[in-house]
Amino acid sequence: MSYIKTKGRETPNPTHKTHTMNKYKKYEDTSAEGRERLQWFVQYRDVQESGEYNMITQAPEAREEAELSKEQYYHVIENYAELQEQWEEIWQPFIAKRIKLYKNNKA
């Protein structure tokens, strides 16, 4: 994966071959690293949706419950909107279609 420096941070290079344009003309990271970061988001959301922890003030406990490292946890917080958008627009519908196909094939 190649990165570019922007405002002191390294961000994925949108011209790298693992980045594609989706129908909304936004880049999505389809690399293994991108999918791994999305998995961190899902783990974070599972804990968030449980309502057991305040994700900011109880960060150490929530991070432990989500089984994320400190770097992974704060990556999700810093990139929450982007990860949520990617999850809702791309992966959630994909998974829903796969579940529907699976259920139809079992019947």
C-alpha positions in Angstrom: 0.0 0.0 0.0 1.3 3.4 -0.8 0.7 6.5 1.3 0.8 10.2 0.7 1.5 12.8 3.4 -1.3 15.4 4.0 -1.2 17.8 6.9 1.4 15.7 8.8 -0.6 12.5 8.4 -0.1 9.6 6.1 -3.2 8.7 4.1 -3.7 6.0 1.5 -2.8 7.1 -2.0 -6.0 7.2 -4.0 -4.1 6.3 -7.2 -2.8 3.0 -5.7 -4.3 0.0 -7.4 -6.2 -1.2 -4.3 -8.3 2.0 -4.3 -11.3 2.1 -6.6 -13.9 4.7 -7.4 -17.4 3.8 -6.3 -20.6 5.1 -7.9 -20.5 8.2 -5.6 -17.0 9.1 -7.0 -15.4 8.5 -3.6 -12.4 6.3 -3.1 -12.8 3.1 -1.2 -9.9 1.0 0.1 -10.4 -2.5 -1.1 -7.0 -3.8 0.1 -6.6 -6.3 2.9 -5.5 -3.4 5.2 -8.6 -1.5 4.3 -10.8 -4.5 5.2 -8.9 -4.9 8.4 -9.6 -1.3 9.4 -13.2 -1.9 8.6 -13.2 -4.9 10.9 -11.8 -2.6 13.7 -14.8 -0.3 13.0 -17.2 -3.2 13.3 -15.6 -4.3 16.6 -15.8 -0.7 17.9 -19.5 -0.4 16.8 -20.4 -3.7 18.6 -19.2 -2.2 21.9 -20.7 1.2 21.1 -24.1 -0.3 20.3 -24.1 -2.4 23.5 -24.4 0.9 25.5 -22.2 -0.4 28.3 -19.4 2.2 27.9 -18.9 5.8 27.0 -16.6 5.4 24.1 -14.5 8.5 25.0 -14.5 8.8 28.8 -14.3 5.0 29.3 -11.9 4.4 26.4 -9.6 1.9 28.1 -12.4 -0.3 29.2 -14.2 0.0 25.8 -11.0 -0.6 24.0 -10.4 -3.8 26.0 -14.0 -5.0 25.3 -13.6 -4.3 21.6 -10.3 -6.2 21.6 -8.5 -3.3 19.8 -5.0 -1.9 20.4 -4.8 1.8 21.4 -3.7 2.7 17.8 -6.5 0.7 16.2 -9.1 2.2 18.6 -8.0 5.8 18.0 -7.8 5.2 14.2 -11.5 4.3 14.3 -12.3 7.4 16.3 -10.3 9.7 14.0 -11.8 8.1 10.8 -15.3 7.2 12.1 -17.3 9.1 9.5 -15.4 7.6 6.6 -15.5 4.1 8.0 -19.2 4.3 8.7 -19.9 5.5 5.2 -17.9 2.7 3.7 -19.6 0.2 5.9 -23.2 1.5 5.2 -22.7 2.0 1.4 -20.6 -1.0 0.4 -20.2 -3.8 3.0 -23.5 -3.9 4.8 -25.6 -4.2 1.6 -23.1 -6.8 0.3 -23.4 -8.9 3.4 -27.2 -8.5 3.4 -27.3 -9.9 -0.2 -25.1 -12.8 0.8 -27.3 -13.7 3.7 -30.4 -13.5 1.5 -28.8 -15.7 -1.1 -27.8 -18.2 1.6 -31.3 -18.3 3.1 -32.8 -18.8 -0.4 -30.4 -21.6 -1.1 -31.2 -23.4 2.2 -35.0 -23.3 1.5 
